[in-house]
Amino acid sequence: MVNESKRASKSWLPYIGSFFWILSFSLWIGLWFINPYTTDKASNIITIPGVLMAVFCLFGVLVSFMRKPILMALVSILSFFPVGLYLLLTPGIFKFIGLLNIVCFVLSLFMFYGLRNERHEITKIS
C-alpha cells in the first residue's frame, strides 16, 4: 500500500516539469511578440538564441514526459547558462525564465532520485 502511494506521488513529476517548460516557452513567446518593456517595434525580432531557447523548452517538455531526468537536467543547465542567468538578473517579468530553469533543474533531481529509488526497490523485491 505504501509503495503504491509513493508511485502515485512520483507520477505527477513529468506533468509538473512539462507545465514549467511550457510556461517558460510562453514567456519566450511573450518576450518576442508582446514585450511590454520595448517601445520600438523594430526590436521585436526573433533572434537565433531566442529560437534556441524555445527549442530547449520544447525539448524539455519531451524529455519530461519521457522521464529522462539526466536529459532534463542537461537542458535546464544549457538553457540557464548564460541566457537564463542573464534574464534572472534583469528586472521585470522575464526574470521568471531563469527562475523556471532553476525549478526544472531541481525537478529533474527529484525525478532522478525518484526513478533511482524505484529501480532499487524493484531489484530488492526480485
N, C-alpha and C positions, 0 to 999 in steps of 0.2 A: 504494500500500500504506500509506503514511504517512497519507494523508488519511482512509482508512477507519478506522484506529486512533484518529485524532482524533475522528471522528464517533462512534465507539463509546464513547469516553470522555465525550463530551458527552451521550450518550443517557441516562445514568443520572441526570442532574441533576433532571429532573422527578420521578423516583421518590424521590430523597433529599428534595427540597423537600416533596413530599406526605407523606412519613414524618414530617418535623419539624412540619408543620402538624397532622397527626393526633395526634402526641404532645402538642402544645400544647392541642389540643381535649380530649384525655383528662385533661390536668391541670386544665382548667377544669371538667370533669365531677367530678373529684375534689375540687376546691375547693367545689363546690356540695353534693355529697352525702356524701362521706366525709372531710371536713376534720378532720384529727387535732388541729388547733390550737384548735378551739372546744369549749366544754363545754356551751353552751346549745343545745338543739335548735332553738329559735326563730331562731337566727342562720343556719341552713342554708336561707335563702331565695334564690331566683334573682332577681337584680336586672336591671334593664334594661341597665346597662353590661356585665354578665356575658354576657347574651344577645348583645349587640352583638359582644363579643369572640369568642364562639363562632361567630357568623356570619362574622366576619373569618377565623377559622380554616378554616371550610368553603369560603369563597371563595378562600382561599389554596391549598387543595387543587385547586380547579377551575382557577385561573389557572396553577398549576404544571404541570398536565397539558396545558393549552392552550399552554404555552411562551410566556407573556406576561410577560417579566421586568419590564417597566415597571409593570404592574399588581401584580405580586408585591411589588415594592419599595414601591409605594404602600400596599398592605395591611400590609406589615411596619411602615412608619413610622406609619400610623394606629393600629395596634394597640399600638405601643410607647409612643407619647406619648398620654396620661400614664399609662395603666394598666400597661403593661409595665414602664415605668421605675419606677413605684411598687413593683410586685411584685419587680423586680430588687433593690431596696434593702431588702427585708424579709428577715428570717431565715426559714429553712425551705425546704421543697421547692418551694414555689410561685414562688420566685425564678427557677426554670428557665423559666417562661413568658416573662419578659423576655429571658432568655438565648436562648431559641429564636426570639424575634422578631428579635434581632440576627443570629443564624445564618441565618435566612431572608432577611434583607436582604442579607447577604454572598453568599448563594447566588444571589439574583436578579442581583447584579452579575456573578457568574460566568456565569450564563445569558445576560445581556445581551451581554457581550463575546464569549462563545462564538458566539451567533447572529449578531452583527455580523461577526465574522471569517469565519464560514461563508458569509454572504451576499457578503462581499467576495471570497472565493475563487471563488464561483460566477460573479460578474461578471468576475473576472480571467480565468477559463477561457473564458468565452463570447466 
